[in-house]
Amino acid sequence: MGIAWSFKKWDPCIPPKETDMSRHMMFGIGGVILGLILFIVSPWLAIAVIVLAIAIPVIAWRMLDPSQRRRIRGMRDRGQLGR
């Protein structure tokens, strides 16, 4: 008897595992893309949309108490929140 090594062959028919994005991340990316498209119409409006798309989730996170942030981080680490 020999040692059995577990080795997975690369199979082109099996797609790679996709990562899930949170809803807030999708909204943020969408806001940045919308802002880049708006550069054609109005650069100032585009800059405002990009800044808001980045600032709103940051402000929402900073409004939480430290205990709430710690609780959310723990839930993410345990896989209880879709990330």
C-alpha positions in Angstrom: 0.0 0.0 0.0 1.1 3.5 -0.8 0.2 7.0 0.3 -2.8 8.4 -1.4 -2.5 12.0 -2.3 -5.6 14.0 -2.7 -5.2 15.9 -6.0 -8.0 17.5 -7.9 -7.5 17.8 -11.6 -8.4 21.0 -13.3 -11.6 20.5 -15.2 -12.6 23.1 -17.8 -16.2 22.0 -17.6 -16.6 22.9 -13.9 -16.8 26.7 -13.5 -14.7 28.2 -10.7 -16.4 29.1 -7.5 -17.9 32.5 -7.6 -17.7 35.0 -4.8 -20.8 36.6 -3.5 -21.0 40.4 -3.0 -23.1 42.1 -0.4 -26.0 44.2 -1.5 -24.3 47.4 -0.2 -21.2 46.6 -2.2 -23.2 46.1 -5.4 -24.9 49.5 -4.8 -21.5 51.2 -4.2 -20.1 49.7 -7.4 -23.2 50.7 -9.3 -22.9 54.2 -8.1 -19.3 54.5 -9.2 -20.2 53.1 -12.6 -23.1 55.5 -12.9 -20.8 58.4 -11.9 -18.3 57.4 -14.6 -21.0 57.3 -17.2 -22.3 60.7 -16.0 -18.9 62.3 -16.8 -20.1 62.7 -20.3 -23.1 64.7 -19.2 -21.8 66.7 -16.2 -18.5 66.2 -14.5 -19.7 67.9 -11.3 -22.7 65.6 -11.1 -20.5 62.6 -11.8 -18.1 63.5 -9.0 -21.0 64.0 -6.6 -22.5 60.6 -7.4 -19.1 58.9 -7.0 -18.5 60.6 -3.7 -21.9 59.7 -2.4 -21.6 56.1 -3.5 -18.4 55.8 -1.5 -19.4 58.0 1.5 -22.9 56.6 2.3 -21.7 53.1 3.3 -18.8 54.5 5.2 -21.0 56.9 7.2 -23.5 54.1 7.9 -20.7 51.9 9.3 -19.2 54.7 11.4 -22.7 55.5 12.9 -22.7 52.1 14.6 -21.5 51.7 18.2 -18.2 49.9 18.6 -20.1 47.0 20.2 -22.4 46.8 17.1 -19.4 46.8 14.8 -17.7 44.1 16.8 -20.9 42.0 16.7 -21.2 42.4 12.9 -17.5 41.5 12.4 -18.0 38.4 14.5 -21.1 37.4 12.5 -19.1 37.9 9.3 -16.2 35.7 10.6 -18.6 32.9 11.6 -20.2 33.1 8.1 -23.6 34.2 9.4 -23.7 37.2 7.1 -23.6 36.7 3.3 -20.3 38.2 2.2 
